[in-house]
């Protein structure tokens, strides 16, 4: 998931990097809609910006991908994300308290 404005500035680029890429050195990913919503609430509930989910085709990612946490739910992409690996961009709905409630 990423702020929509961050995605819009890069959507025509050949690669994508999230805001925290320079600091983290990798792209945080999550497997499963429920896990995406939980992560949104945990880390971004106070951020009022609109968010989108980038659904990925893992077979098209050319950078190294590792599951660093032993749960197989949170892969990390160690490099820029190839634009052609992004298969669908979906909006995330929020409630009045800023909680992430649905992916559309």
C-alpha positions as CSV (number, residue, x, y, z in Angstrom):
1,X,0.0,0.0,0.0
2,X,1.1,3.5,-0.7
3,X,-0.3,7.0,-0.5
4,X,-2.1,7.7,-3.8
5,X,-0.1,10.9,-4.4
6,X,3.1,8.9,-4.2
7,X,1.8,6.4,-6.7
8,X,0.6,9.1,-9.1
9,X,4.0,10.7,-9.3
10,X,5.5,7.4,-10.4
11,X,2.7,5.6,-12.2
12,X,4.2,6.3,-15.7
13,X,7.8,5.4,-14.7
14,X,9.3,2.1,-15.5
15,X,10.0,1.4,-11.8
16,X,8.4,2.3,-8.5
17,X,9.9,3.0,-5.1
18,X,7.9,3.9,-2.0
19,X,8.6,7.0,0.2
20,X,10.7,5.0,2.7
21,X,12.8,3.1,0.2
22,X,16.0,5.2,0.7
23,X,15.7,4.7,4.5
24,X,14.6,1.0,4.5
25,X,16.5,-0.3,1.6
26,X,13.7,-2.5,0.5
27,X,10.0,-2.4,-0.3
28,X,7.6,-3.8,2.3
29,X,5.0,-6.1,0.9
30,X,2.1,-8.0,2.4
31,X,0.2,-11.1,1.2
32,X,-3.6,-11.0,1.7
33,X,-6.1,-8.2,1.9
34,X,-6.7,-8.7,5.6
35,X,-3.0,-8.3,6.3
36,X,-2.9,-5.1,4.2
37,X,-5.7,-3.6,6.1
38,X,-4.1,-4.5,9.4
39,X,-0.8,-3.0,8.3
40,X,-2.6,0.2,7.2
41,X,-4.2,0.5,10.6
42,X,-1.0,-0.2,12.5
43,X,1.3,2.2,10.5
44,X,-0.8,4.7,8.6
45,X,-4.1,5.3,10.4
46,X,-3.0,8.8,11.5
47,X,-2.0,9.7,8.0
48,X,-5.0,11.4,6.4
49,X,-3.9,10.8,2.8
50,X,-5.7,8.5,0.4
51,X,-4.0,5.2,-0.1
52,X,-3.9,2.6,-2.9
53,X,-2.9,-1.1,-3.0
54,X,-0.5,-2.2,-5.7
55,X,-1.3,-5.8,-6.5
56,X,1.9,-7.6,-7.8
57,X,2.7,-10.4,-10.1
58,X,5.6,-11.9,-8.2
59,X,6.9,-13.7,-11.3
60,X,7.6,-10.3,-12.9
61,X,9.6,-8.8,-10.1
62,X,13.3,-8.8,-11.2
63,X,14.7,-7.5,-7.9
64,X,15.5,-10.1,-5.1
65,X,12.4,-11.0,-3.0
66,X,12.9,-12.4,0.5
67,X,10.6,-13.4,3.3
68,X,12.6,-12.1,6.3
69,X,10.1,-13.0,9.1
70,X,9.4,-16.7,8.7
71,X,5.6,-16.2,8.3
72,X,5.5,-16.0,4.5
73,X,3.1,-13.0,4.8
74,X,5.6,-10.1,4.5
75,X,7.9,-10.4,1.6
76,X,10.5,-7.7,1.0
77,X,11.6,-6.5,-2.4
78,X,15.3,-5.5,-2.4
79,X,15.3,-3.1,-5.3
80,X,13.0,-1.0,-7.4
81,X,9.7,-2.6,-8.3
82,X,9.3,-3.1,-12.1
83,X,6.2,-1.3,-13.4
84,X,5.1,-4.4,-15.4
85,X,5.0,-6.3,-12.1
86,X,2.1,-4.1,-10.9
87,X,-1.0,-5.9,-12.2
88,X,-3.8,-3.9,-10.6
89,X,-4.0,-0.7,-8.5
90,X,-6.9,-0.6,-6.1
91,X,-8.3,2.1,-3.8
92,X,-8.5,1.5,0.0
93,X,-11.6,2.7,1.8
94,X,-11.3,4.2,5.3
95,X,-13.9,4.9,8.0
96,X,-14.3,8.2,9.8
97,X,-11.6,7.3,12.3
98,X,-9.1,6.7,9.6
99,X,-9.2,2.9,9.8
100,X,-8.6,1.0,6.6
101,X,-11.8,-1.1,6.0
102,X,-11.9,-2.3,2.4
103,X,-10.0,-2.7,-0.8
104,X,-11.9,-1.8,-3.9
